[in-house]
Amino acid sequence: MMISRVYLFLTFALLSESLFATGYQVLLQGNRQAAMGNLGVALNPDASSVFWNPGALAFMDFNQLTAGGNLIFATNSYWDSSSPGSQYTARTKNDLGTPFFLYAAWSPAGWPVKFAAGFYTPFGNRVNWGDWNGRGILREVNLASFYMQPTVSWKITDRLSVGGGVILAFGRVELNRSLPIDYNQGNATAAIEGNADLKAGFNVGILFKASEKINIGASYRSKIKMEVKDGETHFDIPASLAPNLFGPGVNYEAITFDASLPLPAAVNLGVAYMPDSKVTISFEASLTEWSEYQFFALEYSSPVLGESRQSSPRSYENSWAVKLGASYKMNGKFTFRAGAYYDESPVQKGYLTPETPDQDRFNMTAGLSFRFAEDWTMDLAYLWVNGQKRQQSYEDGLAAGTIVAPDPGRGISGFQAIQPGTYRSWAHIAGFSLSYTF
């Protein structure tokens, strides 16, 4: 019997990586913005500017409460293109994703300062590959993260405002997978769960009204180092395997783990052009500083296969997203929106894993606002997320070090931490929110 250390490490590493990785970044923090190409840094503000650009809030001449969410119908597909003549395919059966947001923005009439707060879910995902050929790497992962952000914005002049807020972040994750072992006396599985400790960051922004028709905006969300401490592990294994995995006499049910991972900073720059009172056209560029994520390290409370600390390379690169959107206010009740954006993957060749089968994405959006009462507005949004087909070969994994070929002469058993093949992802996302203005 032989169990690869890397396989056991991935049982845990997948968990924390998925919680923070770009492939599971959920930029759905406002349906007005989502419908316009998922941009918002230079738009005239509403309460959701708590997330998009806290510096813009002071230009609000009203107070507002907003609550909303999205339904994510996401699918990932796999084809074993790395095996000559193979027709094997697999497709995920993901549960429904339900990110949400709550915002409030308020100030006394005539004040140059706006007070605001937000509670939203910027990272999270549910991936379920089931009983597929790569089940030894991943079967299913469920995760969520939550941000709380008290915010203050100040209108310095009639053209310039700045603002910022403290981000308090926490999360939870669960994972289940098969243990790929050479053993025929029963199934062996591993599950893990843990809470990410409360950590702090910040979100700042600025909005400059260059003219009555042009807004220029910028925002910066800081890196947050998230940590899981004393996470729980759960092994369902034949009793005869325990000494090989954990050592004689070890109570493996009590093993815990610690892990940390950087949630990278993001810089957003945008411009909005309003040729008249009905039309808004906006462009935005965003840089996510994923280059800080070079490896993932994990520490056990008790050695697993003789090792208490294990690490895995990630070698992410900084990634860009470029966005274009427009809106048309037909009358006092209806405003229509549409947009498109290109989102670049930070994952290099050889590092593509089933829990982050990340590809460059070209996405389309549409939506509308309906003011159905004097103080009430309903916003609807639809996003079509179209991941480009991406192939990863066995040779890519060898070059990256995520696949190591067996070399009995040197005592190397070999391992495979990725599943070579062709991946594709897509999603249909529907958003709904209500806003009360007072």
C-alpha positions as CSV (number, residue, x, y, z in Angstrom):
1,M,0.0,0.0,0.0
2,M,1.2,3.5,-0.8
3,I,-0.4,6.9,-0.2
4,S,1.2,10.0,-1.7
5,R,2.0,12.8,0.8
6,V,0.8,15.3,-1.8
7,Y,-2.6,13.7,-2.0
8,L,-3.0,14.0,1.7
9,F,-1.8,17.5,1.7
10,L,-4.3,18.4,-1.0
11,T,-7.1,17.1,1.2
12,F,-6.6,20.2,3.3
13,A,-4.9,22.7,0.9
14,L,-7.8,22.7,-1.5
15,L,-10.0,24.0,1.3
16,S,-8.2,27.2,2.1
17,E,-7.1,28.0,-1.4
18,S,-10.7,27.8,-2.7
19,L,-11.9,30.2,-0.1
20,F,-9.7,33.0,-1.4
21,A,-8.8,32.2,-5.0
22,T,-9.7,34.4,-8.0
23,G,-11.5,31.5,-9.5
24,Y,-14.0,31.9,-6.7
25,Q,-14.1,35.6,-6.4
26,V,-17.7,36.7,-6.4
27,L,-18.0,40.3,-7.7
28,L,-21.7,40.5,-7.2
29,Q,-22.0,43.4,-4.7
30,G,-24.7,45.4,-6.5
31,N,-27.1,44.6,-9.2
32,R,-27.1,48.0,-10.8
33,Q,-23.3,47.6,-11.3
34,A,-23.5,43.9,-12.2
35,A,-25.9,44.7,-15.1
36,M,-23.5,47.3,-16.5
37,G,-20.6,45.0,-17.0
38,N,-19.9,44.5,-13.3
39,L,-18.3,47.9,-12.9
40,G,-19.1,50.8,-10.5
41,V,-16.1,52.8,-9.4
42,A,-17.0,55.9,-11.4
43,L,-20.8,55.7,-11.4
44,N,-22.9,58.2,-9.6
45,P,-23.2,56.6,-6.1
46,D,-25.9,54.6,-4.4
47,A,-25.6,52.6,-1.1
48,S,-23.7,49.8,-2.8
49,S,-20.8,52.2,-3.4
50,V,-19.8,51.0,0.1
51,F,-18.1,48.2,-1.9
52,W,-17.4,49.7,-5.3
53,N,-16.1,53.1,-4.3
54,P,-16.5,54.4,-0.7
55,G,-15.2,57.8,-1.8
56,A,-18.3,58.4,-4.0
57,L,-20.8,58.1,-1.2
58,A,-20.6,61.7,-0.1
59,F,-22.1,62.8,-3.5
60,M,-25.4,61.0,-2.6
61,D,-28.1,63.6,-1.9
62,F,-30.4,60.9,-0.4
63,N,-30.2,58.2,2.2
64,Q,-30.7,54.6,1.3
65,L,-31.1,51.0,2.4
66,T,-30.4,48.2,0.0
67,A,-30.7,44.4,0.3
68,G,-30.2,41.9,-2.5
69,G,-28.6,38.7,-3.7
70,N,-27.9,36.4,-6.6
71,L,-28.6,32.9,-7.8
72,I,-25.5,31.3,-9.4
73,F,-26.1,28.3,-11.7
74,A,-22.5,27.3,-12.4
75,T,-21.1,24.3,-14.3
76,N,-17.5,23.0,-14.9
77,S,-16.7,20.4,-17.5
78,Y,-13.7,18.2,-18.1
79,W,-12.4,16.1,-21.0
80,D,-9.4,13.8,-20.7
81,S,-7.7,15.2,-23.7
82,S,-4.3,14.2,-22.3
83,S,-4.9,10.5,-22.9
84,P,-4.7,9.6,-26.7
85,G,-8.1,8.5,-28.0
86,S,-9.8,9.1,-24.7
87,Q,-13.5,10.1,-24.8
88,Y,-13.8,10.4,-21.0
89,T,-15.7,13.5,-19.9
90,A,-17.1,14.7,-16.6
91,R,-19.3,17.6,-15.5
92,T,-19.9,19.1,-12.1
93,K,-23.3,19.0,-10.3
94,N,-22.9,22.1,-8.3
95,D,-25.4,23.3,-5.7
96,L,-27.0,26.7,-6.2
97,G,-24.7,29.6,-5.1
98,T,-26.4,32.4,-3.2
99,P,-24.2,35.4,-2.4
100,F,-25.9,38.4,-0.9
101,F,-25.4,42.0,0.2
102,L,-26.8,44.5,2.6
103,Y,-26.0,48.2,2.6
104,A,-27.0,51.4,4.4
105,A,-26.0,55.0,3.7
106,W,-27.1,57.9,5.8
107,S,-26.3,61.5,6.8
108,P,-28.3,64.6,8.0
109,A,-29.5,66.8,5.2
110,G,-26.9,69.2,3.9
111,W,-23.9,67.4,5.6
112,P,-20.8,66.9,3.5
113,V,-20.2,63.6,5.2
114,K,-22.0,60.3,4.5
115,F,-22.0,57.4,7.0
116,A,-22.5,53.9,5.6
117,A,-22.1,50.2,6.3
118,G,-22.1,47.0,4.2
119,F,-22.3,43.3,4.8
120,Y,-21.5,41.2,1.7
121,T,-20.0,37.9,0.4
122,P,-17.1,38.6,-2.0
123,F,-15.6,35.1,-2.1
124,G,-17.2,31.7,-2.1
125,N,-18.2,28.7,-4.2
126,R,-19.7,25.3,-4.4
127,V,-18.0,22.7,-6.7
128,N,-19.2,19.1,-6.8
129,W,-17.4,16.8,-9.3
130,G,-18.8,13.7,-7.7
131,D,-17.4,10.2,-8.5
132,W,-15.2,11.2,-11.4
133,N,-11.7,10.2,-12.5
134,G,-10.1,13.0,-10.4
135,R,-11.9,12.2,-7.2
136,G,-8.6,11.5,-5.5
137,I,-7.8,15.2,-5.9
138,L,-11.3,16.6,-5.3
139,R,-14.9,15.5,-5.0
140,E,-16.7,18.5,-3.5
141,V,-16.0,21.7,-1.7
142,N,-18.4,24.2,-0.1
143,L,-17.1,27.6,1.1
144,A,-18.2,31.1,1.9
145,S,-16.6,34.3,3.2
146,F,-18.2,37.4,4.7
147,Y,-17.2,41.1,4.8
148,M,-18.4,43.7,7.2
149,Q,-17.5,47.3,6.3
150,P,-18.3,50.5,8.3
151,T,-17.6,53.4,6.1
152,V,-17.3,57.2,6.0
153,S,-17.2,59.5,3.0
154,W,-16.4,63.2,2.8
155,K,-17.2,65.7,0.0
156,I,-14.3,68.0,0.1
157,T,-15.5,70.2,-2.7
158,D,-18.4,70.2,-5.2
159,R,-16.2,68.2,-7.5
160,L,-14.1,65.9,-5.2
161,S,-15.0,63.4,-2.5
162,V,-13.0,60.7,-0.7
163,G,-13.9,57.9,1.7
164,G,-12.9,54.7,3.2
165,G,-13.9,51.9,5.5
166,V,-12.5,49.1,7.7
167,I,-13.1,45.6,6.4
168,L,-13.7,42.9,8.9
169,A,-13.5,39.5,7.2
170,F,-14.3,36.0,8.3
171,G,-15.4,32.7,6.6
172,R,-16.1,29.0,6.8
173,V,-15.2,26.1,4.5
174,E,-16.0,22.3,4.2
175,L,-14.5,19.8,1.9
176,N,-15.0,16.1,1.1
177,R,-12.8,13.9,-1.1
178,S,-11.7,10.3,-1.7
179,L,-8.3,9.2,-0.6
180,P,-6.5,7.7,-3.6
181,I,-4.9,4.7,-2.0
182,D,-3.9,1.3,-3.2
183,Y,-6.3,-0.6,-0.9
184,N,-9.2,-2.8,-1.8
185,Q,-10.9,-3.5,1.6
186,G,-13.2,-0.5,1.5
187,N,-13.5,3.2,0.6
188,A,-11.4,5.8,2.4
189,T,-12.5,9.4,2.5
190,A,-11.4,12.6,4.2
191,A,-13.4,15.6,5.2
192,I,-12.3,18.9,6.7
193,E,-14.0,22.0,8.1
194,G,-12.8,25.2,9.7
195,N,-13.5,28.8,10.4
196,A,-11.2,31.6,9.2
197,D,-10.5,33.9,12.1
198,L,-11.7,37.5,12.0
199,K,-9.2,39.7,10.1
200,A,-9.1,43.4,9.2
201,G,-8.3,45.3,6.0
202,F,-9.6,48.4,4.4
203,N,-11.3,49.8,1.3
204,V,-10.7,53.4,0.2
205,G,-11.8,55.4,-2.8
206,I,-12.0,58.8,-4.5
207,L,-14.4,60.3,-7.0
208,F,-13.6,63.4,-9.1
209,K,-16.3,65.1,-11.1
210,A,-14.2,66.5,-14.0
211,S,-17.3,68.1,-15.5
212,E,-21.1,67.8,-15.4
213,K,-20.7,64.9,-17.9
214,I,-17.5,63.1,-16.7
215,N,-16.7,61.2,-13.5
216,I,-13.3,59.7,-12.7
217,G,-13.1,57.2,-9.9
218,A,-10.5,55.0,-8.2
219,S,-10.6,52.5,-5.3
220,Y,-8.2,50.3,-3.5
221,R,-9.1,47.2,-1.4
222,S,-6.2,46.0,0.7
223,K,-4.8,42.5,1.0
224,I,-6.1,40.5,4.0
225,K,-4.2,37.6,5.4
226,M,-6.8,35.1,6.3
227,E,-6.0,32.3,8.8
228,V,-7.6,29.1,9.8
229,K,-6.5,27.8,13.2
230,D,-7.3,24.5,14.8
231,G,-9.4,23.4,11.8
232,E,-11.0,19.9,12.2
233,T,-10.1,16.9,10.1
234,H,-12.3,13.8,9.7
235,F,-10.9,10.5,8.3
236,D,-13.2,7.6,7.3
237,I,-10.6,4.9,6.8
238,P,-10.1,1.2,7.5
239,A,-8.5,0.9,10.9
240,S,-5.5,-1.0,9.4
241,L,-4.5,2.2,7.5
242,A,-4.1,4.4,10.6
243,P,-0.6,3.3,11.6
244,N,0.7,3.9,8.0
245,L,-0.9,7.4,7.8
246,F,-0.4,8.8,11.3
247,G,2.0,6.5,13.2
248,P,1.3,3.8,15.8
249,G,-1.1,4.8,18.6
250,V,-1.9,8.2,17.2
251,N,-5.5,9.5,17.8
252,Y,-6.0,10.8,14.2
253,E,-9.5,12.0,15.1
254,A,-7.9,14.7,17.2
255,I,-5.6,16.0,14.5
256,T,-6.1,19.7,13.6
257,F,-4.5,22.0,11.1
258,D,-3.4,25.7,10.8
259,A,-3.2,27.6,7.5
260,S,-2.8,31.1,6.2
261,L,-3.3,32.6,2.8
262,P,-3.2,36.1,1.3
263,L,-6.4,37.6,-0.1
264,P,-4.7,40.0,-2.5
265,A,-5.2,43.7,-3.0
266,A,-7.2,45.1,-5.9
267,V,-6.9,48.4,-7.7
268,N,-9.8,49.8,-9.7
269,L,-9.8,52.7,-12.1
270,G,-12.8,54.0,-14.0
271,V,-14.4,56.8,-16.0
272,A,-18.1,57.5,-16.6
273,Y,-19.5,59.7,-19.4
274,M,-23.0,61.1,-19.2
275,P,-23.8,62.9,-22.5
276,D,-27.3,63.7,-21.2
277,S,-29.6,63.0,-18.2
278,K,-30.7,59.6,-19.6
279,V,-27.5,57.9,-20.8
280,T,-24.4,56.8,-18.9
281,I,-21.4,55.0,-20.5
282,S,-18.6,53.7,-18.2
283,F,-15.2,52.0,-18.6
284,E,-13.3,50.3,-15.9
285,A,-10.0,48.5,-15.4
286,S,-9.1,46.4,-12.4
287,L,-5.8,44.8,-11.3
288,T,-5.8,42.0,-8.7
289,E,-2.4,41.5,-7.2
290,W,-2.3,37.7,-7.2
291,S,1.5,37.6,-7.5
292,E,1.6,37.6,-3.7
293,Y,0.2,34.1,-3.8
294,Q,3.3,32.0,-4.6
295,F,2.7,28.9,-2.4
296,F,0.4,27.5,0.2
297,A,1.6,26.1,3.5
298,L,-0.2,23.9,6.0
299,E,0.8,22.8,9.5
300,Y,-0.6,19.8,11.3
301,S,-1.0,19.4,15.1
302,S,0.4,15.9,14.6
303,P,2.6,14.5,11.8
304,V,0.9,12.9,8.8
305,L,3.1,10.5,7.0
306,G,5.9,11.8,9.1
307,E,5.5,15.5,8.2
308,S,4.0,18.2,10.3
309,R,4.4,21.0,7.7
310,Q,3.7,20.7,4.0
311,S,3.6,23.3,1.2
312,S,2.5,23.4,-2.4
313,P,3.5,25.9,-5.2
314,R,0.9,28.2,-6.7
315,S,2.9,30.8,-8.6
316,Y,-0.1,33.0,-9.4
317,E,0.4,36.1,-11.6
318,N,-1.3,39.5,-11.3
319,S,-4.5,39.6,-13.4
320,W,-6.5,42.3,-15.2
321,A,-10.1,42.8,-15.9
322,V,-11.5,45.4,-18.3
323,K,-15.1,46.3,-18.3
324,L,-17.5,48.4,-20.4
325,G,-21.2,49.2,-19.6
326,A,-24.0,51.5,-20.4
327,S,-27.4,52.5,-19.0
328,Y,-30.4,54.3,-20.5
329,K,-33.1,55.9,-18.3
330,M,-36.2,55.6,-20.3
331,N,-38.5,57.5,-17.9
332,G,-39.0,58.0,-14.2
333,K,-39.8,54.3,-13.6
334,F,-37.5,52.2,-15.9
335,T,-33.7,52.3,-16.5
336,F,-32.1,49.6,-18.7
337,R,-28.5,48.4,-18.5
338,A,-26.1,46.2,-20.4
339,G,-22.3,45.5,-20.5
340,A,-19.4,43.2,-21.1
341,Y,-16.1,42.5,-19.5
342,Y,-13.0,40.4,-19.9
343,D,-11.5,38.7,-16.8
344,E,-8.0,37.3,-17.0
345,S,-7.0,34.2,-15.1
346,P,-4.0,34.4,-12.7
347,V,-3.4,30.6,-12.9
348,Q,-0.4,29.6,-15.0
349,K,0.1,26.4,-17.0
350,G,0.7,23.4,-14.8
351,Y,-1.1,24.8,-11.7
352,L,-4.7,24.4,-12.8
353,T,-6.6,22.3,-10.3
354,P,-10.1,21.0,-10.2
355,E,-11.2,23.2,-7.4
356,T,-10.0,26.3,-9.4
357,P,-10.4,25.2,-13.0
358,D,-9.8,28.8,-13.9
359,Q,-9.8,30.2,-17.4
360,D,-9.9,33.6,-19.0
361,R,-13.5,34.7,-19.2
362,F,-15.5,36.9,-21.5
363,N,-18.8,37.8,-19.8
364,M,-22.0,39.5,-20.9
365,T,-24.5,41.3,-18.6
366,A,-27.9,43.0,-18.8
367,G,-30.6,44.3,-16.4
368,L,-33.0,47.0,-15.4
369,S,-34.2,49.1,-12.5
370,F,-37.9,49.5,-11.8
371,R,-39.1,52.3,-9.5
372,F,-42.4,50.9,-8.5
373,A,-43.1,53.4,-5.7
374,E,-41.9,56.9,-4.8
375,D,-39.3,55.5,-2.3
376,W,-38.8,52.0,-3.6
377,T,-36.7,50.6,-6.5
378,M,-36.2,47.0,-7.7
379,D,-33.0,46.1,-9.6
380,L,-32.6,43.0,-11.7
381,A,-29.4,41.7,-13.3
382,Y,-28.3,38.8,-15.5
383,L,-24.7,37.7,-16.1
384,W,-23.5,35.1,-18.5
385,V,-20.1,34.0,-17.5
386,N,-18.2,32.3,-20.3
387,G,-14.9,30.6,-19.4
388,Q,-12.7,30.0,-22.4
389,K,-11.6,26.4,-23.1
390,R,-8.3,25.6,-21.4
391,Q,-6.1,22.6,-21.8
392,Q,-3.4,21.5,-19.4
393,S,-1.1,18.6,-20.3
394,Y,0.9,16.1,-18.3
395,E,4.1,17.9,-19.5
396,D,2.7,21.2,-18.1
397,G,2.5,19.5,-14.7
398,L,5.9,18.1,-14.9
399,A,7.4,21.5,-15.7
400,A,5.5,23.2,-12.9
401,G,6.3,20.5,-10.3
402,T,2.7,19.7,-9.7
403,I,3.3,16.3,-11.2
404,V,6.4,14.2,-10.3
405,A,7.1,11.1,-12.2
406,P,8.0,7.9,-10.3
407,D,11.7,7.2,-10.0
408,P,12.1,4.0,-8.0
409,G,15.9,4.2,-8.3
410,R,15.9,7.4,-6.4
411,G,13.2,6.4,-4.0
412,I,10.6,8.8,-5.5
413,S,7.1,7.3,-5.6
414,G,5.7,10.1,-7.7
415,F,2.5,12.0,-7.4
416,Q,-0.1,13.9,-9.4
417,A,-1.5,17.0,-7.8
418,I,-3.4,18.1,-10.9
419,Q,-5.7,16.4,-13.3
420,P,-4.4,17.0,-16.9
421,G,-7.0,17.6,-19.5
422,T,-9.3,20.2,-21.0
423,Y,-11.5,22.3,-18.7
424,R,-14.4,24.7,-19.4
425,S,-16.5,26.7,-17.0
426,W,-19.7,28.7,-17.5
427,A,-22.4,30.2,-15.3
428,H,-25.8,31.9,-15.5
429,I,-26.3,34.4,-12.7
430,A,-29.6,36.1,-11.8
431,G,-29.6,39.0,-9.4
432,F,-32.4,40.8,-7.5
433,S,-32.3,43.7,-5.0
434,L,-34.6,46.2,-3.3
435,S,-33.7,49.7,-2.3
436,Y,-35.5,52.1,0.0
437,T,-34.6,55.8,-0.4
438,F,-35.4,58.4,2.2
